[in-house]
Amino acid sequence: MMTRLAWCVAAVLVCPAAWAAETCRYSGTTSYSGRVIVETTATAGNGETTVDATARVAAKSFGLVDWQYLYEEIASWRDGEIEQIGVNNRYSVLGSIRRQQWDVFTRTPTGLIAYRAEANRLADFQARHPAFVQHWEPASFGQPWLPDFAAAAAERRADLDLPSTAMPPGLGTPLALGFYWVRWAGQRQHAVPVFLAGFKHDTRVDVQVVSLGTESNGAQHLRSSVRHPQLSESEISTGDAWISPDHHLVRLAFDARGDHASAQGELRLDGCEGEAATR
């Protein structure tokens, strides 16, 4: 959970009004001998913008125990409002699968309603979701799965819903905000509403964002801060983002503070392909 929340402290609020067809890749290091790779693909057309973001984290606990965390968000906005969110969340230790789940949230007049497909063992997944089993293997992470979700016999999960009363304008998701929309954040100080899709408790958080000015190379330096029960409510977790004059996220750093452990990390832009997004 700390890994996912770490992305939130880098999120910034903008109005989703970009038209783009672009893929950007980032890589870096984290605490616990961690290596992280993030890729975002943004597409837009007919008033809809979709950001598909994947994060791959490999690290060691106590310097000995290898673990891998895989997290994907596929979020779509229409006319500035979230329409659908797909989340694929996987966790393994020493090569042994500990969690694999797929969530889809669809906008309705009452809010975002949730469905989940999950299992910790292949046999259980085959029994529960036979028409979706081709997505079980961790090697399939990052491949298209949303088109097959309708046939997955997913479970309706009202406990994961987000009511419309908790959906202010500009609501976003951690990876999309932290790695894509951040690029057009601007100079103003503001609070960013974030939905932690898939959490059972404390699913909404507001991230405070300030600009620390422009550095000598022309990059805008932003800092965000947040408190959350699954981080530390006594210490502030922070994230820093550096945006180039041509609106690329060139560097990101985070300091996630927990009651029992903390984690730091830094990523840099490896490159982008395709048409750069504009506001």
C-alpha positions as CSV (number, residue, x, y, z in Angstrom):
1,M,0.0,0.0,0.0
2,M,2.9,2.4,0.8
3,T,4.2,2.0,-2.8
4,R,0.9,3.0,-4.3
5,L,0.4,5.9,-1.9
6,A,3.9,7.2,-2.7
7,W,2.7,8.1,-6.2
8,C,-0.1,10.3,-4.6
9,V,2.3,12.7,-3.1
10,A,3.5,13.7,-6.6
11,A,0.0,14.3,-7.9
12,V,-1.2,17.7,-9.1
13,L,-4.6,19.1,-10.2
14,V,-5.2,20.2,-13.7
15,C,-8.2,20.4,-16.0
16,P,-8.0,17.4,-18.4
17,A,-8.1,19.2,-21.7
18,A,-5.2,17.7,-23.6
19,W,-5.2,16.0,-27.0
20,A,-2.4,13.5,-27.2
21,A,-1.0,10.2,-28.4
22,E,2.2,9.7,-26.5
23,T,4.2,7.2,-24.5
24,C,6.7,8.2,-21.8
25,R,9.0,6.0,-19.8
26,Y,10.7,6.7,-16.4
27,S,13.1,4.7,-14.3
28,G,14.9,5.0,-11.0
29,T,15.6,3.6,-7.6
30,T,13.9,3.4,-4.2
31,S,14.7,2.3,-0.7
32,Y,15.3,-1.4,0.0
33,S,17.6,-1.8,-3.0
34,G,14.6,-1.1,-5.2
35,R,14.4,-0.5,-8.9
36,V,11.3,1.1,-10.4
37,I,10.0,1.5,-14.0
38,V,7.0,3.6,-14.9
39,E,5.4,3.9,-18.3
40,T,2.5,6.1,-19.3
41,T,0.5,6.0,-22.5
42,A,-1.9,8.8,-23.1
43,T,-4.5,8.9,-25.9
44,A,-7.2,11.4,-26.6
45,G,-10.0,12.0,-29.1
46,N,-13.7,12.8,-29.3
47,G,-13.6,14.6,-25.9
48,E,-12.1,11.7,-24.1
49,T,-8.6,11.3,-22.6
50,T,-7.3,8.0,-21.4
51,V,-4.1,7.5,-19.4
52,D,-2.7,3.9,-19.1
53,A,0.1,3.9,-16.5
54,T,2.1,0.9,-15.3
55,A,4.6,0.8,-12.4
56,R,7.0,-2.1,-11.8
57,V,8.9,-2.2,-8.5
58,A,11.4,-4.8,-7.5
59,A,13.1,-4.6,-4.0
60,K,14.4,-6.5,-1.0
61,S,13.1,-6.6,2.5
62,F,15.8,-6.9,5.2
63,G,18.3,-7.0,2.3
64,L,17.4,-10.7,1.6
65,V,13.8,-11.2,0.7
66,D,13.0,-10.3,-3.0
67,W,9.6,-8.9,-3.7
68,Q,7.8,-7.5,-6.7
69,Y,5.0,-5.0,-6.9
70,L,3.1,-4.4,-10.1
71,Y,0.4,-1.7,-10.4
72,E,-1.5,-0.5,-13.4
73,E,-4.1,2.3,-13.7
74,I,-6.2,2.8,-16.8
75,A,-8.2,6.0,-16.2
76,S,-10.5,7.7,-18.7
77,W,-11.9,11.3,-18.5
78,R,-14.6,12.9,-20.6
79,D,-15.1,16.6,-20.5
80,G,-12.9,16.8,-17.4
81,E,-14.8,14.1,-15.4
82,I,-13.7,10.6,-14.7
83,E,-15.7,8.0,-16.6
84,Q,-13.9,4.7,-15.9
85,I,-11.0,3.4,-13.9
86,G,-9.3,0.0,-14.3
87,V,-6.7,-1.1,-11.7
88,N,-4.5,-4.2,-11.9
89,N,-2.6,-4.8,-8.7
90,R,-0.1,-7.7,-8.2
91,Y,2.3,-8.6,-5.4
92,S,4.8,-11.5,-5.1
93,V,7.5,-12.5,-2.6
94,L,10.4,-14.8,-3.6
95,G,8.5,-15.5,-6.8
96,S,5.4,-16.7,-5.0
97,I,2.2,-14.8,-5.8
98,R,0.6,-13.2,-2.8
99,R,-2.0,-11.0,-4.4
100,Q,-3.5,-10.6,-7.9
101,Q,-6.6,-8.5,-8.4
102,W,-8.4,-6.5,-11.1
103,D,-10.8,-3.8,-10.3
104,V,-13.1,-1.8,-12.7
105,F,-14.9,1.4,-11.6
106,T,-17.7,2.8,-13.9
107,R,-19.3,6.1,-13.5
108,T,-23.1,6.1,-12.8
109,P,-25.5,8.8,-11.5
110,T,-24.7,7.6,-7.9
111,G,-20.9,7.6,-8.3
112,L,-18.3,5.1,-9.3
113,I,-19.4,1.5,-8.9
114,A,-16.8,-1.3,-8.5
115,Y,-16.3,-4.8,-9.7
116,R,-13.4,-7.1,-8.8
117,A,-11.8,-10.3,-10.1
118,E,-9.2,-11.8,-7.7
119,A,-7.6,-14.9,-6.3
120,N,-4.3,-15.9,-4.7
121,R,-4.1,-19.3,-6.4
122,L,-4.4,-20.2,-10.1
123,A,-6.9,-23.0,-9.3
124,D,-9.2,-20.6,-7.5
125,F,-8.9,-18.0,-10.3
126,Q,-9.8,-20.7,-12.9
127,A,-12.9,-21.6,-10.9
128,R,-14.1,-18.0,-10.3
129,H,-13.1,-16.3,-13.5
130,P,-12.6,-19.0,-16.2
131,A,-13.1,-16.6,-19.1
132,F,-10.4,-14.3,-17.7
133,V,-7.7,-16.8,-16.8
134,Q,-5.4,-15.8,-19.7
135,H,-4.5,-12.7,-17.7
136,W,-3.3,-14.7,-14.6
137,E,0.4,-15.1,-15.3
138,P,2.5,-12.1,-14.0
139,A,4.2,-12.1,-17.4
140,S,0.9,-10.8,-18.9
141,F,1.1,-7.6,-16.8
142,G,0.7,-4.5,-18.9
143,Q,-1.0,-6.3,-21.7
144,P,-4.6,-5.2,-22.6
145,W,-7.2,-6.7,-20.2
146,L,-10.1,-4.3,-20.0
147,P,-11.8,-5.6,-23.2
148,D,-12.0,-9.1,-21.6
149,F,-13.2,-7.9,-18.1
150,A,-16.9,-8.0,-19.1
151,A,-16.6,-11.8,-19.4
152,A,-14.7,-12.3,-16.2
153,A,-17.7,-12.9,-14.0
154,A,-16.3,-10.3,-11.7
155,E,-17.8,-9.8,-8.2
156,R,-19.9,-6.7,-7.5
157,R,-18.0,-4.8,-4.7
158,A,-20.2,-2.1,-3.2
159,D,-17.7,-1.7,-0.4
160,L,-15.2,-0.3,-2.9
161,D,-17.7,2.2,-4.5
162,L,-17.1,6.0,-4.5
163,P,-20.3,7.9,-4.0
164,S,-20.9,11.0,-6.2
165,T,-20.8,13.2,-3.1
166,A,-17.1,12.3,-2.8
167,M,-16.3,13.1,-6.4
168,P,-15.3,16.8,-6.6
169,P,-14.3,18.4,-10.0
170,G,-10.8,17.4,-11.0
171,L,-10.8,14.1,-9.2
172,G,-8.0,11.9,-10.4
173,T,-5.9,8.8,-9.7
174,P,-2.4,8.6,-8.4
175,L,-0.3,7.5,-11.4
176,A,-2.2,9.5,-13.9
177,L,-2.0,12.7,-11.8
178,G,1.6,12.1,-10.7
179,F,3.1,11.2,-14.0
180,Y,0.8,12.9,-16.7
181,W,-1.5,15.7,-15.5
182,V,1.3,17.1,-13.4
183,R,2.9,18.4,-16.5
184,W,0.3,21.3,-16.8
185,A,-0.1,22.0,-13.1
186,G,0.8,25.7,-13.3
187,Q,2.2,27.9,-10.5
188,R,-0.8,28.2,-8.2
189,Q,-1.1,26.6,-4.8
190,H,-4.0,24.2,-4.6
191,A,-5.4,20.9,-3.2
192,V,-5.7,17.9,-5.5
193,P,-8.6,15.4,-4.9
194,V,-7.3,11.8,-5.4
195,F,-9.3,8.6,-5.5
196,L,-7.4,5.5,-4.1
197,A,-9.2,3.0,-6.3
198,G,-9.4,-0.4,-4.6
199,F,-8.9,0.7,-1.0
200,K,-11.5,-0.5,1.4
201,H,-11.1,2.5,3.7
202,D,-10.0,6.1,3.4
203,T,-10.4,6.0,-0.3
204,R,-10.3,9.8,-0.8
205,V,-7.3,12.0,0.0
206,D,-6.5,15.6,-0.8
207,V,-2.9,16.3,-1.8
208,Q,-1.6,19.8,-1.1
209,V,0.5,21.2,-3.9
210,V,2.8,24.3,-4.0
211,S,5.2,25.7,-6.5
212,L,8.8,26.2,-5.4
213,G,9.6,28.3,-8.4
214,T,11.7,27.9,-11.5
215,E,15.2,26.6,-11.4
216,S,18.2,27.9,-13.4
217,N,17.6,25.3,-16.2
218,G,14.0,26.5,-16.6
219,A,12.4,23.6,-14.9
220,Q,9.4,24.3,-12.6
221,H,9.8,22.7,-9.2
222,L,6.5,21.5,-7.5
223,R,6.1,20.0,-4.1
224,S,3.1,18.1,-2.8
225,S,2.3,16.8,0.7
226,V,-0.2,14.4,2.2
227,R,-1.2,12.6,5.4
228,H,-3.1,9.3,5.2
229,P,-3.8,6.5,7.8
230,Q,-1.9,4.0,5.7
231,L,1.1,6.2,5.7
232,S,1.7,8.3,8.8
233,E,-0.9,10.7,10.2
234,S,1.8,12.4,12.4
235,E,4.4,12.9,9.7
236,I,3.9,14.4,6.3
237,S,4.8,12.5,3.2
238,T,6.1,14.6,0.3
239,G,6.7,14.4,-3.4
240,D,8.7,16.7,-5.7
241,A,8.3,17.0,-9.5
242,W,10.4,19.0,-12.0
243,I,8.6,20.1,-15.2
244,S,10.6,21.2,-18.2
245,P,9.6,24.4,-20.2
246,D,8.1,22.1,-22.9
247,H,5.8,20.4,-20.3
248,H,7.7,17.1,-19.7
249,L,8.1,15.6,-16.3
250,V,11.9,15.2,-16.2
251,R,12.4,14.1,-12.6
252,L,10.3,12.9,-9.7
253,A,11.2,12.2,-6.1
254,F,9.1,11.0,-3.1
255,D,9.5,10.6,0.6
256,A,6.7,8.4,2.0
257,R,6.6,8.3,5.8
258,G,5.0,5.4,7.6
259,D,4.5,4.7,11.3
260,H,6.7,1.6,11.1
261,A,8.7,2.1,7.9
262,S,9.5,4.8,5.4
263,A,10.5,4.8,1.7
264,Q,12.3,7.2,-0.6
265,G,12.8,7.1,-4.3
266,E,13.7,9.1,-7.4
267,L,12.8,8.6,-11.0
268,R,14.0,10.4,-14.2
269,L,12.5,10.6,-17.7
270,D,14.1,8.2,-20.1
271,G,12.2,9.5,-23.1
272,C,8.8,10.0,-24.8
273,E,7.5,8.9,-28.1
274,G,4.6,10.4,-30.1
275,E,2.9,13.7,-30.1
276,A,3.5,15.7,-26.9
277,A,0.3,16.6,-25.0
278,T,-0.8,20.2,-24.8
279,R,-3.4,21.9,-22.6
